[in-house]
């Protein structure tokens, strides 16, 4: 039961952070889904750093559940990425749709690497 509570709390915090980024960027109209892109990139840097700490044995199971599974899971969002990309395709914005796909994969992989390198 404790594990579920940790994931729940971390996921809620991550979701609030993602929502905060969306709110900060809502004053501007963007053709590209920038808020989701930024949230996913930041979540990947965070997850990469946590993975690095985990590999070194510097974080325990409780922290993994709270931050890796919960927070990073709530902060990043594959479903919103997919829905926004689908909407771009439906609207005929193929350049933005394929840029979103390619950049998201490339940048998020690089962000995992950066996060790992940040913690050594």
N, C-alpha and C positions, 0 to 999 in steps of 0.2 A: 504494500500500500504506500509506503514511503517513496518508492521509486516513481509511482504514478504522480504523486504530489510534487515531487521535484521536477519532473518533466512538465507538468501542468504550470507550475510557477515560472520556470524558465521559458516555456513557450509563450506564456502571456507577456512576459517582459520583452521577448524578441518581437512579438507581434506589435506591441506598443512602439517599439523603436522603428519598425517598418512603417507603421502608420504615421509616426512623427516625420519621417523623411518625406512621405507622400504629402503631408500637410505643408511642410516647408517649401516644397516644389510646386504646390498647387496654385500659387500666385501667378505662375507662368503657364502658358499653354505650350505643351510640347508635342510634336508629332511622334517623337521617339519615346518609348516607355522608360524614361530616365530614372524615376523613383525606384522602380523594381530592379533595374539594372544596378543602381548604386547599392540598394539594400542587399542584393545577392552578392555583389563584390565584397562589401564589408563583412557579410556573414562568412564568406569564404576565407578572408584574411583571419578573422577570429577563429574559425574552425581549424585553419592550418596551424595557427599558434597553439591552440589547445591540443591538436594532434601531436605537435612537437613536444609539448609538455608531457603528454600522456606517454609517448614513446620513451621519454627520459625517466618515467616513473614519478613525475612531480605532481600529478593530480590523482585524486582517489575516485572511486566509483560514484560517490555522491556528487562530486563536482562535474564529472563526465555527464551524469544524468541531467543535472541542472543546466549546465552551460552548453555542452556539445549536442546532446539530444534535444533538450528543451529550448534553450535560448537560440541557438543557431538554426534549429528546425523551425522555430516561429519567426525568426528574423528573415530567413531566406524563403523564397516562394516559387516553386516550380509551376504550380497551378496558375498563378497570376501571370508568370512569364509566358506560359503556353496560351492562356486566354488572350493576352494582349497581342501576342504574335499572330494568333488566329484572326483577331479583329483587324490587324494591319493587312493581312492577306485578303480578307473579305472586302476591305476598302480599296484594294488594288495598290496598296503601298508596299510593293514587293521589295523595293530597295531597303526600306526600314525594317521590314519583316526579316529578311535574310541577314541584314546587318545585326539585328537583335539576336538572331540565332548564333551567328558566327562569333560576334563579339562577346556574347554572354559566355559561351563555352570557353573561348580563348582566355578572356580576362579572368573568369572565375578559376580556371586551372592555374593561371599565373598567380592569382591571389592566394590560393592554397599554398603554392610554393613560397610566396613571400612570407606568409604566416609561419610556415615551418622554419624558414631562415631567420625570422625575427627572434625566435627562441633558441636558435643554435641547433 
